[in-house]
Amino acid sequence: MMDSIRFSDFTMHRKTRRLCRGEEDIPIGGRAYDLLELLIEQRDRVVGRDEIMAHVWPGTVVGDNNLNVQVANLRRILGPEAIVTVPSRGLRFALEIANGTATPLSLPDRPSVVVLPFTNLGGDADLDWLADGFVEDITTELSRFRDLFVVARNSAYAYRQMPRALPVISQELGVRYVVEGSVRATADRVRVTAQLVDAANGGQVWAETFDRDLAGHFDTQTMVARAIVSCLAPQIDRAEAARISIAQPEDLTAHGLAMQAWSVVSTAQMSPEFGLRDKARNLARQALARNESSALAWRVLAWVAWWDAYYGASGSVEKSLRDGFDTSKRAIAADPTDHHARRVQALLHFVDKDYQSGMTVLRNAHEMNPNCAITLGWLGVCEAHYGDAEAGLPLIEAALRRSPRDPSRGVMQSMLGFCNVVLGNYAAARSAADASLSESTESASALLLSTLARVGLGDYDGARDAFYKLEKVAPALIDARLAGHWLTSNVEYRKRAQHYLHVAAGLALPKSVCERR
């Protein structure tokens, strides 16, 4: 019998035991699947109760109620006419089967990924559960990223006993990216190797090896899975950004346009370049013109509004904040699980000087997806500015450890630096500023950080150089900070930072710095 069977709006993929309506996976239990498969195979006749029981519940004695539940479930999914009850005889499948095999699943309009079964390299079959556990945890943690389409683990496990070429898997599951890996465990150590592959061309996007102590199997499994996911998600974003950046807007769906807009946001981050902001906003508006409920497009507009408010670029901070809160609420209403939108909303609260609400929303965003390194980094720097700097520093360090090759690494280095400035660790702050500037030479946040750190170290010439570069890059930001508008509730830090900036600008004497250290 054919591998894929089409009927009505559905496709049954027998090798992966999946039922789909178009591109959507339809959740169906194992018993219901076995019953459906039997009825389709024997669709030319009525299948009796005893035959059904022997096929669906082999070697098990169950009551008629179990069968009735599965039939009701299938009728709910397929429609009441799909399965006909023939009194006193049994059941018959009544829908017409399409001729020929099903066409390959098309790719969703968002990044799609499957985590294939990991290979147990240790040779001990008793540790297969450990490899399976990593796959299950990685799949679950990836699913927290709402921008990703993640194939369920049951479909992935179908490939354990039937290895296939990645392009074939891509077609059968409708995914662009595949995660493969291996596990080698000894008595007290485990080594997990994972790689991300573009299934369309077989190109390796990312690979990493993780070594951990095996004491406390489940804790180790969870920590490694989260470490892998923290690295994986940004790499998928980067690969997608590169792929869609060359696409023309007229060739993209609403979600594709929104994805392109978000990739611009991810590239811009703390950049004060107006062109990037305008490009992101225009793409988001095009996406909303095609689909006004696009959560991602609303999220982009919320970020643009925050950007305008942070840099004072719109001429009215109050209007930017109103726009930002409105669009962030729309993003969250469209997708209540979007932790990115909540993070942007938190940053808007900080600009609005509602520090308590900002910290509450930001902590909520982190709880929704603890694997997102950039959210953890923001939580750390905001703890420093609005809560406890001693508590914030390890959070940023953890974010950098979790995603050492994150596209947002430069931003997180700036976060680390500002936290150190709050704590008075100026040498560490300067090192972080240099690392951030190596990623982006015109990063306004990194230049501001460099200015403060160098004044704190007594390097006034270096501070002036950084200040003048910052003045060219973000003049409105400089004016706001010189006027005393700092995004912090830490009074001591605000006074110190403002004085240091005045020193760099030549508005205060360097000798007075010593009195404020």
RATACOR-V165792 format. One record per residue. N is the residue number from 1. PSI is psi in degrees with one decimal (999 if undefined). OMEGA is omega in whole degrees, -180 to 180 (999 if undefined). D_CENTER is the distance of its C-alpha to the mean C-alpha in Angstrom with 1 decimal. Layout:
BEGIN
N;PSI;OMEGA;D_CENTER
N;PSI;OMEGA;D_CENTER
END
This chain:
BEGIN
1;151.0;-176;39.5
2;152.7;-178;36.7
3;-35.4;-179;33.2
4;137.6;-176;31.7
5;129.6;180;33.5
6;136.5;175;33.2
7;138.8;-176;34.8
8;-127.9;179;34.4
9;11.2;-170;30.8
10;155.0;171;29.5
11;130.0;178;29.0
12;115.1;-180;29.6
13;104.8;-170;28.2
14;-35.5;-178;30.6
15;-32.7;-179;29.3
16;1.7;179;25.9
17;50.8;180;27.3
18;146.3;172;25.1
19;125.7;-177;26.2
20;146.7;168;24.5
21;104.5;-171;25.4
22;-121.6;179;24.6
23;-2.6;-174;21.0
24;128.0;173;20.2
25;129.4;178;20.4
26;116.7;179;23.1
27;128.1;180;23.0
28;130.2;-178;26.4
29;165.7;-178;28.0
30;-41.0;180;29.9
31;-43.9;180;33.3
32;-38.6;179;32.6
33;-46.4;-180;31.5
34;-40.4;179;34.7
35;-45.4;-180;36.8
36;-44.1;-180;35.4
37;-43.0;179;35.8
38;-46.8;-178;39.4
39;-36.0;178;40.4
40;-42.9;179;39.1
41;-36.2;-177;41.0
42;34.6;-172;44.1
43;-14.4;180;43.7
44;0.6;-179;47.3
45;170.9;175;48.7
46;131.4;-179;48.4
47;123.2;-176;46.7
48;164.2;-177;48.5
49;-45.7;-176;47.2
50;-39.6;179;48.3
51;-39.9;179;46.7
52;-46.4;-179;43.4
53;-41.5;-179;43.6
54;-31.0;-178;44.4
55;-42.4;-174;41.5
56;-34.4;179;38.7
57;62.2;-176;40.0
58;131.8;177;42.0
59;12.6;-178;44.2
60;138.2;178;43.2
61;116.7;179;45.3
62;161.2;-180;43.5
63;170.0;-180;44.9
64;-25.2;-178;44.8
65;-35.0;178;42.3
66;-42.9;179;39.5
67;-41.7;-179;40.3
68;-37.8;179;40.5
69;-44.1;-179;37.0
70;-38.6;178;35.5
71;-43.9;179;37.7
72;-38.6;179;36.6
73;-44.9;180;32.9
74;-40.2;179;33.5
75;-34.8;178;35.6
76;-38.5;-178;32.9
77;-47.1;-172;30.4
78;-18.1;-175;32.8
79;148.6;-175;35.4
80;-22.3;-178;38.7
81;-4.8;-174;40.7
82;-38.5;-178;38.6
83;122.2;-178;40.6
84;133.0;174;44.2
85;122.1;176;46.2
86;110.1;-174;49.7
87;133.4;176;51.9
88;4.3;-179;53.4
89;-49.3;-179;51.9
90;-146.3;-174;48.1
91;153.4;177;45.0
92;138.3;177;44.5
93;128.4;-169;41.4
94;-6.6;-178;42.4
95;152.2;-179;39.8
96;134.0;178;40.6
97;130.4;180;38.8
98;148.8;178;38.0
99;148.8;176;39.7
100;171.4;-180;38.0
101;159.4;-179;34.6
102;147.6;176;31.3
103;155.8;179;29.7
104;147.2;178;26.4
105;134.0;177;23.3
106;157.8;-179;21.9
107;140.4;174;18.3
108;168.4;-179;16.1
109;17.5;173;15.3
110;163.9;-179;11.6
111;130.7;-176;10.2
112;141.9;-174;11.7
113;147.7;172;12.0
114;141.0;176;14.5
115;108.2;-178;15.2
116;158.5;179;19.0
117;132.9;178;21.4
118;149.7;180;21.8
119;131.4;176;25.4
120;103.5;-176;27.5
121;-8.3;-177;29.5
122;-18.4;180;31.6
123;-5.2;180;33.9
124;107.8;-177;34.1
125;-23.5;180;33.3
126;-14.0;179;33.1
127;10.7;175;29.8
128;-32.6;-179;28.1
129;-31.5;-179;26.6
130;-44.5;178;24.7
131;-42.1;179;23.2
132;-35.7;-180;22.3
133;-38.5;177;20.8
134;-42.8;180;18.3
135;-45.2;-179;17.3
136;-44.3;-178;17.1
137;-41.0;180;15.1
138;-42.1;178;12.5
139;-45.1;-180;12.3
140;-45.4;-177;12.1
141;-35.9;176;9.4
142;-32.9;-178;7.1
143;-15.4;177;8.2
144;-22.1;179;6.8
145;106.0;-171;3.5
146;-14.6;179;6.3
147;-7.8;-177;6.0
148;145.1;170;6.8
149;111.4;-174;10.4
150;123.2;-180;11.1
151;139.2;-179;14.9
152;150.4;-175;16.6
153;-31.5;-179;18.1
154;-37.7;178;21.6
155;-36.8;180;21.4
156;-38.6;-178;20.2
157;-19.7;180;23.1
158;-18.9;-178;25.5
159;4.3;-180;25.3
160;-44.8;-176;26.5
161;2.2;-180;30.1
162;75.4;179;29.9
163;137.5;-179;28.2
164;159.3;177;27.6
165;145.4;-176;26.8
166;-39.6;177;23.1
167;-33.2;178;24.1
168;-44.5;178;25.7
169;-40.5;179;22.8
170;-42.9;-179;20.7
171;-40.4;-176;23.4
172;-32.8;-178;24.0
173;-11.8;-178;20.4
174;48.3;-179;19.2
175;152.9;176;16.4
176;-35.8;-174;15.9
177;145.3;179;14.3
178;134.1;173;15.8
179;123.4;176;15.2
180;160.8;179;18.6
181;177.2;178;20.1
182;157.8;180;23.1
183;129.5;174;24.3
184;117.1;-176;27.6
185;140.3;171;28.9
186;-165.3;-177;32.2
187;-34.8;-174;33.9
188;3.6;-179;31.8
189;154.0;174;29.0
190;136.6;176;26.1
191;122.6;180;24.6
192;124.5;176;21.4
193;131.5;-180;20.7
194;147.8;175;17.6
195;147.3;177;17.1
196;127.0;-175;14.8
197;137.6;170;17.2
198;107.2;-172;17.4
199;-22.8;-178;19.6
200;-37.1;-177;21.4
201;-0.5;179;23.1
202;5.0;-178;22.6
203;136.4;178;21.3
204;124.5;-180;19.5
205;-36.4;-174;16.3
206;149.2;175;15.8
207;146.9;-179;17.8
208;152.3;176;18.3
209;136.9;-177;20.7
210;123.1;177;20.4
211;131.4;-179;23.7
212;156.8;169;24.2
213;145.9;-177;27.1
214;1.5;178;27.5
215;125.2;-176;29.2
216;74.4;-172;27.5
217;-48.9;-171;25.9
218;-36.8;176;23.3
219;-43.4;179;22.2
220;-44.9;-179;21.9
221;-45.5;-179;20.0
222;-44.0;-178;17.4
223;-43.5;-179;17.2
224;-42.5;179;17.0
225;-43.3;-180;14.3
226;-35.6;177;12.1
227;-41.9;179;13.2
228;-45.9;-177;12.5
229;-37.7;179;8.9
230;-30.2;176;8.5
231;-38.3;-174;10.2
232;-51.0;-171;8.9
233;-47.0;178;5.3
234;-31.9;180;7.1
235;-36.0;175;10.0
236;-43.4;178;8.8
237;-43.7;-179;8.0
238;-44.1;180;11.4
239;-40.6;179;13.1
240;-39.8;179;12.3
241;-42.0;179;13.4
242;-37.1;-177;16.5
243;-45.8;-174;17.2
244;-11.1;-179;17.1
245;-23.7;-179;18.7
246;-3.9;-179;22.0
247;145.9;177;21.9
248;142.2;-178;24.3
249;-37.0;-178;23.2
250;-15.2;-180;25.9
251;-1.7;-174;24.3
252;149.4;172;20.9
253;176.8;177;20.0
254;-43.8;-180;18.9
255;-35.8;178;15.3
256;-41.5;177;16.0
257;-42.7;179;17.5
258;-38.5;177;14.7
259;-42.0;179;12.3
260;-39.2;178;15.1
261;-42.9;-179;15.4
262;-31.9;177;11.9
263;-33.5;175;12.4
264;-42.2;177;15.6
265;-45.1;-179;14.2
266;-34.3;178;12.0
267;-41.5;-176;15.3
268;-47.0;-177;17.4
269;-110.7;-177;15.8
270;15.7;-180;19.1
271;137.3;179;21.3
272;12.9;-175;24.3
273;118.9;-176;24.8
274;-34.5;-177;25.8
275;-40.2;179;25.3
276;-42.0;179;21.5
277;-46.5;-178;21.3
278;-38.0;179;23.8
279;-44.7;179;22.1
280;-44.0;-179;18.7
281;-43.7;-179;20.8
282;-41.7;179;23.0
283;-40.6;179;20.3
284;-40.2;179;18.7
285;-37.3;175;22.2
286;-39.8;179;22.9
287;-43.4;-179;19.9
288;-28.0;176;21.3
289;-27.4;179;24.7
290;-28.5;180;23.6
291;100.0;-174;21.5
292;-7.1;179;22.1
293;18.1;179;19.6
294;106.6;-180;16.5
295;-38.4;-178;14.1
296;-40.3;179;12.0
297;-41.8;177;15.5
298;-36.7;178;16.6
299;-41.8;179;13.6
300;-44.9;-180;14.7
301;-34.3;176;18.3
302;-41.0;178;17.6
303;-42.1;179;16.2
304;-41.8;179;19.4
305;-41.1;177;21.5
306;-42.8;179;20.3
307;-46.9;180;20.9
308;-42.5;-178;24.4
309;-41.6;-177;25.2
310;-44.3;-178;24.1
311;-2.3;-177;26.2
312;37.6;-171;28.9
313;-13.4;-174;28.6
314;-11.1;-176;29.4
315;-17.2;179;32.8
316;102.7;179;31.9
317;-37.6;-179;29.3
318;-43.4;179;30.2
319;-40.8;179;29.5
320;-40.9;179;26.1
321;-41.8;178;25.2
322;-46.5;179;26.6
323;-40.5;-178;24.5
324;-45.4;179;21.4
325;-38.2;179;21.9
326;-48.4;-177;22.9
327;-33.7;178;19.9
328;-37.1;177;17.4
329;-38.0;178;19.4
330;-39.0;179;19.3
331;-44.1;-179;15.5
332;-36.1;177;15.4
333;-37.7;180;18.3
334;-30.9;178;16.8
335;91.9;-177;13.7
336;-14.4;-178;14.5
337;6.3;-176;11.3
338;101.1;-178;9.2
339;-28.1;178;8.7
340;-43.6;-179;8.3
341;-37.9;178;11.6
342;-35.5;177;13.2
343;-44.1;179;12.5
344;-40.5;179;14.3
345;-38.1;178;16.9
346;-42.7;180;17.6
347;-33.2;175;18.3
348;-40.2;177;20.6
349;-38.9;-179;22.4
350;-43.3;178;23.0
351;-32.8;180;24.6
352;1.5;179;26.6
353;22.8;173;27.8
354;76.4;-170;26.7
355;-37.9;-178;25.4
356;-45.4;178;25.5
357;-39.6;180;23.4
358;-46.5;-180;20.9
359;-38.1;179;20.6
360;-47.1;-179;20.5
361;-39.4;-179;17.6
362;-41.0;177;15.6
363;-37.0;177;16.4
364;-40.2;178;15.4
365;-41.6;179;11.9
366;-39.5;179;11.7
367;-33.4;180;13.4
368;-34.1;178;11.0
369;86.7;-179;8.2
370;-6.0;-179;10.3
371;-8.2;-177;8.1
372;109.6;-175;6.4
373;-40.2;-176;9.4
374;-35.0;176;10.0
375;-40.7;177;10.2
376;-39.2;178;12.5
377;-45.2;178;14.4
378;-39.0;179;15.1
379;-40.0;180;16.3
380;-48.0;-177;18.6
381;-32.3;178;20.1
382;-32.3;172;20.6
383;-39.6;-179;22.3
384;-42.1;-175;24.5
385;-29.0;-172;25.5
386;0.3;-177;25.7
387;-100.7;-173;26.2
388;107.8;-177;26.9
389;-36.1;179;26.5
390;-33.6;179;27.5
391;-27.7;-177;24.6
392;-36.3;-175;22.1
393;-50.1;-180;22.9
394;-24.8;178;21.8
395;-42.8;179;18.4
396;-40.2;178;17.8
397;-38.7;178;19.5
398;-38.1;179;17.1
399;-42.2;179;14.1
400;-35.7;178;16.0
401;-38.4;-177;17.0
402;-36.4;-176;13.6
403;74.1;-173;12.4
404;-19.0;178;15.8
405;31.8;-178;15.0
406;136.6;175;12.1
407;-22.0;180;12.8
408;18.4;-176;12.9
409;-38.5;180;15.4
410;-41.3;178;18.3
411;-42.7;-179;17.0
412;-30.7;175;16.4
413;-39.9;176;20.0
414;-40.7;177;21.3
415;-45.1;179;19.9
416;-41.6;-179;21.7
417;-45.2;-180;24.8
418;-36.5;177;25.1
419;-39.7;179;24.8
420;-32.7;176;27.6
421;-44.1;178;29.7
422;-39.7;-178;29.6
423;-7.0;-180;30.9
424;14.9;179;33.4
425;78.3;-169;32.1
426;-32.8;179;32.9
427;-43.8;178;33.1
428;-36.2;179;29.5
429;-41.3;179;28.4
430;-41.4;179;30.2
431;-41.3;179;28.6
432;-39.0;178;25.1
433;-43.3;179;26.2
434;-41.0;179;27.6
435;-39.8;179;24.5
436;-42.1;-180;22.5
437;-24.5;176;25.2
438;-22.7;176;25.2
439;-36.9;-179;21.7
440;109.2;-174;22.9
441;-16.8;-179;26.6
442;25.2;177;26.5
443;118.4;-178;23.7
444;-41.6;-179;25.4
445;-39.1;180;23.8
446;-37.6;178;24.8
447;-39.7;176;28.3
448;-43.0;178;28.8
449;-45.7;-180;27.8
450;-39.8;179;30.2
451;-50.3;-177;32.9
452;-43.7;-177;32.7
453;-41.0;-177;32.5
454;-35.0;174;35.4
455;-43.8;179;37.6
456;-30.8;179;36.9
457;-5.8;-178;38.1
458;10.5;178;41.1
459;77.0;-172;40.0
460;-34.6;178;41.1
461;-45.0;178;41.5
462;-37.1;179;38.0
463;-41.7;179;36.8
464;-39.8;178;38.8
465;-45.6;180;37.4
466;-39.6;-180;33.8
467;-44.8;-177;34.9
468;-35.3;175;36.6
469;-41.9;179;33.6
470;-38.2;-179;31.4
471;-35.0;178;34.2
472;-36.5;-175;34.0
473;-43.3;-174;30.2
474;71.6;-177;29.7
475;-37.4;-179;33.1
476;-36.4;178;32.1
477;-42.2;178;29.9
478;-46.4;-179;32.9
479;-42.8;-179;35.2
480;-43.0;-178;33.1
481;-39.8;178;32.8
482;-29.5;179;36.5
483;-2.5;177;37.4
484;9.3;-179;35.7
485;92.3;179;32.5
486;139.9;-177;30.0
487;76.6;-180;26.7
488;150.1;173;27.8
489;2.6;179;29.8
490;101.8;-173;31.3
491;-43.0;-179;34.8
492;-44.2;180;35.9
493;-41.2;-179;33.0
494;-44.9;180;33.3
495;-42.3;-178;37.0
496;-45.3;-178;36.6
497;-41.6;-180;33.9
498;-40.2;179;35.9
499;-42.2;180;39.0
500;-38.8;180;37.4
501;-37.4;176;36.3
502;-37.5;177;39.9
503;-46.7;-179;41.2
504;-31.7;-179;39.1
505;-3.5;-179;40.2
506;18.0;-178;43.8
507;-2.9;177;44.2
508;156.7;-177;45.0
509;138.1;179;46.9
510;-33.8;-175;45.1
511;-22.9;-179;47.5
512;-10.6;180;46.1
513;-40.9;-177;42.8
514;-33.4;-178;44.4
515;-19.0;-174;45.4
516;-1.6;-180;41.8
517;999;999;40.1
END
